[in-house]
């Protein structure tokens, strides 16, 4: 038999990593903006920010991502009530498939968010430069790193980009970007939506039902569902459950409760059910999450503070 090799095409090829950042910004921060000759994406791990690309401003919420093509001016400002946590990864990729990401922004799936966590996790083991310092403009490799950690970072990033192209096709248009009513009607709908979401947040520790919201705001089930599907592209209870998971993530970050206490506090029927819902939403179990993106950043912050406060040796 004569075997013939088949050379496999590589549609996404990462040439270099420029920066790998996880920022915990103060509330109401403003970044005036910059442009550079490489790709960058900004992922909102928590909070709400307004992002500018060229002359356009758009709002990103928790779980959203935006891509900036080379030489595209971009800026950020916080507009939410909480201080935002942001992940920014910049890299060089000259693959033609990257045209998919020009002016692209969407909400990531649990699997896609998990891939970002893998990148951050490997980065912590690979790079000596801290991830939470905006002044860092080059990642530096540690003297000792796990086997193939640099390659894994690139592979995870390439897999992430491939997943985004597959899961968010170019033909996809956000429903929220399509105006259906007059500005006055849109404003009234947004005001009503904001009040309903605030009501959900005020009762996030309860087992809120659809009828509870309908009765509170004198709105029919169909109108309520339509409001959320048009504005949030999800069902009402799906959005409420996402709020619960986000609240659980915040409590895990604070470290004030164990998982059993969190499940009870947020009115989950049991710890296993809470863990199942958490993993379905985030792609990680509560214990995995506690040691992932936020835990890594906390560890880096502790190391940095220890270095800053350690007594310096003077030469004799």
C-alpha positions as a printed Julia matrix, in Angstrom:
316×3 Matrix{Float64}:
   0.0    0.0    0.0
   1.09   3.54  -0.76
   0.17   6.06   1.89
  -0.1    9.68   0.9
  -0.03  12.45   3.46
  -2.7   15.15   3.54
  -1.47  18.53   4.65
  -4.06  20.19   6.89
  -5.04  23.79   6.35
  -4.82  26.17   9.3
  -7.48  28.89   8.99
  -6.5   30.73  12.19
  -2.83  31.14  13.03
  -1.66  33.26  15.99
   1.82  34.59  15.35
   2.5   36.4   18.65
   0.94  37.46  21.94
   1.31  41.16  22.73
  -0.47  41.57  26.08
  -2.64  39.56  28.44
  -4.53  41.7   30.96
  -7.16  41.27  33.65
  -8.16  44.66  35.05
 -10.32  45.51  38.05
 -11.13  49.15  37.42
 -12.48  51.69  39.84
 -16.02  52.88  39.28
 -16.42  55.72  36.76
 -12.98  55.15  35.2
 -12.25  56.53  31.72
  -9.63  55.31  29.24
  -9.14  58.01  26.61
  -8.23  55.52  23.93
  -5.51  54.33  21.58
  -4.86  52.59  18.27
  -2.21  49.96  17.49
  -1.24  47.71  14.62
  -2.45  44.41  16.09
  -5.71  42.73  17.07
  -7.26  43.09  20.52
 -10.44  41.92  22.17
 -12.07  43.25  25.32
 -14.24  40.9   27.4
 -16.45  42.2   30.23
 -16.14  39.71  33.08
 -18.3   41.88  35.32
 -20.03  45.24  35.1
 -21.09  47.56  32.29
 -18.87  49.72  30.09
 -19.26  51.94  27.09
 -16.74  51.14  24.36
 -15.79  53.31  21.42
 -14.48  51.95  18.14
 -13.57  54.66  15.63
 -16.48  57.14  15.98
 -19.09  54.7   17.34
 -19.98  54.09  20.99
 -21.7   50.92  22.22
 -22.6   49.4   25.57
 -21.13  46.1   26.79
 -22.54  44.17  29.74
 -21.25  41.2   31.71
 -20.44  38.37  29.31
 -20.06  40.61  26.25
 -16.98  40.91  24.06
 -15.81  43.33  21.38
 -12.98  42.92  18.87
 -10.74  45.75  17.65
  -8.96  45.31  14.33
  -5.44  46.66  13.78
  -5.18  50.48  13.71
  -8.76  50.91  14.96
  -9.08  53.63  17.59
 -10.83  52.39  20.73
 -11.68  53.84  24.14
 -13.57  52.74  27.27
 -15.55  54.33  30.07
 -17.46  52.77  32.93
 -21.2   53.51  32.97
 -22.52  50.9   35.4
 -23.24  51.14  39.1
 -20.45  48.66  39.88
 -16.73  48.83  39.1
 -16.05  46.67  36.03
 -13.7   43.73  35.63
 -12.26  43.48  32.12
 -10.06  41.04  30.23
  -8.04  42.4   27.31
  -5.91  40.17  25.1
  -3.93  41.53  22.17
  -2.17  39.47  19.54
  -0.87  39.32  15.98
  -2.86  37.25  13.51
  -2.71  37.8    9.76
  -5.13  35.02   8.8
  -7.77  36.11   6.25
 -10.48  34.58   8.46
  -9.93  37.42  10.96
 -12.08  39.65   8.75
 -15.0   38.02  10.58
 -14.13  40.01  13.7
 -14.17  43.49  12.15
 -16.61  45.6   14.23
 -17.91  42.45  15.92
 -19.45  42.33  19.38
 -21.64  39.68  20.98
 -22.35  37.72  24.17
 -20.13  34.7   24.75
 -21.35  31.22  25.53
 -20.24  29.28  28.59
 -17.78  27.25  26.54
 -16.26  30.4   25.03
 -15.89  32.02  28.45
 -14.21  28.84  29.69
 -11.63  29.1   26.91
 -10.77  32.64  28.02
 -10.34  31.3   31.55
  -7.93  28.66  30.22
  -5.9   31.37  28.47
  -5.69  33.4   31.69
  -4.8   30.31  33.72
  -1.95  29.33  31.4
  -0.82  32.94  31.2
  -0.43  33.09  34.97
   1.88  30.07  34.86
   3.8   31.32  31.82
   4.3   35.07  32.15
   6.2   36.88  34.88
   4.55  40.22  34.08
   1.46  40.92  36.22
  -1.89  40.85  34.43
  -3.49  43.65  36.4
  -1.14  46.5   35.47
  -2.3   48.58  32.47
   1.24  49.92  32.0
   2.52  46.49  30.91
   3.07  46.54  27.15
   4.96  43.28  26.75
   4.54  39.88  28.35
   7.75  38.29  29.6
   8.26  34.55  29.92
   9.14  33.06  33.31
  12.41  31.17  33.69
  10.5   28.0   34.52
   7.13  27.21  32.97
   5.01  24.06  32.65
   5.64  21.95  29.6
   4.16  23.52  26.44
   2.41  26.31  28.35
   3.26  28.87  25.65
   1.86  26.59  22.99
  -1.3   25.99  25.02
  -1.96  29.73  25.26
  -1.8   30.0   21.48
  -3.91  26.86  20.98
  -6.59  28.02  23.43
  -6.68  31.42  21.73
  -6.94  29.9   18.26
  -9.67  27.53  19.47
 -11.51  30.48  21.02
 -11.42  32.45  17.76
 -12.53  29.4   15.75
 -15.42  28.84  18.17
 -16.49  32.47  17.85
 -16.54  32.28  14.05
 -18.58  29.08  14.14
 -21.0   30.17  16.86
 -21.48  33.79  15.77
 -21.77  33.81  11.97
 -21.32  37.03  10.03
 -24.99  37.08   9.1
 -26.03  37.33  12.74
 -27.45  40.76  13.61
 -28.33  41.7   17.16
 -32.06  42.3   17.49
 -31.37  45.16  19.86
 -29.57  46.96  17.02
 -32.71  47.01  14.83
 -35.02  49.93  15.68
 -38.71  48.94  15.63
 -40.42  51.92  17.24
 -40.13  55.68  17.4
 -37.47  57.08  19.77
 -40.24  58.0   22.23
 -41.62  54.45  22.29
 -38.13  52.98  22.52
 -37.4   55.23  25.49
 -40.63  54.19  27.25
 -39.91  50.5   26.64
 -36.37  50.9   27.94
 -37.6   52.69  31.06
 -40.09  49.9   31.76
 -37.43  47.26  31.14
 -35.03  49.01  33.53
 -37.68  49.04  36.27
 -38.43  45.35  35.78
 -34.74  44.45  35.88
 -34.32  46.52  39.05
 -37.26  44.6   40.56
 -35.52  41.35  39.64
 -32.27  42.51  41.22
 -34.12  43.52  44.4
 -35.61  40.0   44.61
 -32.63  38.03  43.31
 -32.48  35.99  46.53
 -36.06  34.77  46.06
 -37.78  32.25  43.79
 -39.37  34.86  41.54
 -42.05  33.66  39.13
 -43.32  35.11  35.87
 -46.71  35.86  37.43
 -45.03  37.86  40.22
 -43.51  40.23  37.68
 -46.71  40.46  35.62
 -48.74  41.36  38.71
 -46.17  43.9   39.92
 -46.08  45.81  36.63
 -49.58  45.09  35.29
 -48.19  43.53  32.13
 -49.32  40.42  30.26
 -47.1   37.36  30.01
 -46.79  37.7   26.25
 -45.88  41.4   26.43
 -43.32  40.71  29.16
 -41.71  37.88  27.2
 -41.69  40.02  24.05
 -39.98  42.85  25.92
 -37.13  40.6   27.04
 -36.78  38.69  23.78
 -36.55  41.95  21.82
 -34.18  43.7   24.24
 -32.17  40.87  25.82
 -32.66  38.04  23.32
 -33.71  35.66  26.09
 -36.7   34.73  28.21
 -37.68  36.53  31.41
 -36.85  33.7   33.79
 -33.66  32.96  31.84
 -32.57  36.53  32.5
 -33.53  36.26  36.19
 -31.55  33.02  36.52
 -28.56  34.75  34.9
 -28.82  37.49  37.52
 -28.73  34.83  40.24
 -25.61  33.27  38.74
 -23.95  36.68  38.42
 -24.76  37.38  42.08
 -23.31  33.99  43.01
 -20.11  34.83  41.12
 -19.79  38.09  43.03
 -20.25  36.33  46.39
 -17.65  33.7   45.44
 -15.24  36.52  44.6
 -15.89  38.19  47.94
 -15.25  34.92  49.77
 -17.88  35.7   52.43
 -19.89  32.46  52.05
 -19.24  28.83  51.23
 -21.1   27.17  48.36
 -23.82  25.7   50.58
 -24.52  29.1   52.11
 -24.65  30.71  48.65
 -27.16  28.11  47.43
 -29.37  28.73  50.47
 -28.99  32.53  50.23
 -30.1   32.56  46.58
 -33.01  30.15  47.26
 -31.72  27.19  45.28
 -33.37  23.92  46.31
 -30.04  22.2   46.95
 -26.29  22.59  46.55
 -26.13  20.03  43.68
 -28.85  21.94  41.8
 -27.03  25.24  42.35
 -23.77  23.69  41.12
 -25.53  22.29  38.05
 -27.1   25.66  37.18
 -23.81  27.48  37.8
 -21.87  25.15  35.5
 -24.54  25.37  32.79
 -24.27  29.17  32.85
 -20.51  29.62  33.23
 -19.0   26.41  31.89
 -17.36  25.82  35.28
 -18.41  24.44  38.64
 -18.44  26.92  41.55
 -15.15  25.48  42.87
 -13.54  25.7   39.43
 -14.7   29.27  39.05
 -13.4   30.31  42.45
  -9.89  29.34  41.37
 -10.1   30.59  37.78
 -10.13  34.11  36.36
 -10.86  36.07  39.5
  -8.84  33.82  41.77
  -5.84  34.14  39.51
  -6.07  37.92  39.54
  -6.39  37.96  43.32
  -3.26  35.85  43.65
  -1.36  38.18  41.37
  -2.57  41.15  43.37
  -1.43  39.58  46.64
   2.01  38.83  45.21
   2.34  42.35  43.92
   1.34  43.89  47.27
   3.78  41.61  49.09
   6.56  42.72  46.78
   5.66  46.37  47.3
   5.57  46.09  51.1
   8.57  43.81  51.53
  11.54  45.53  53.22
  14.26  46.42  50.8
  17.84  45.39  51.47
  20.4   48.18  51.45
  23.91  47.69  50.4
  26.5   48.15  53.16
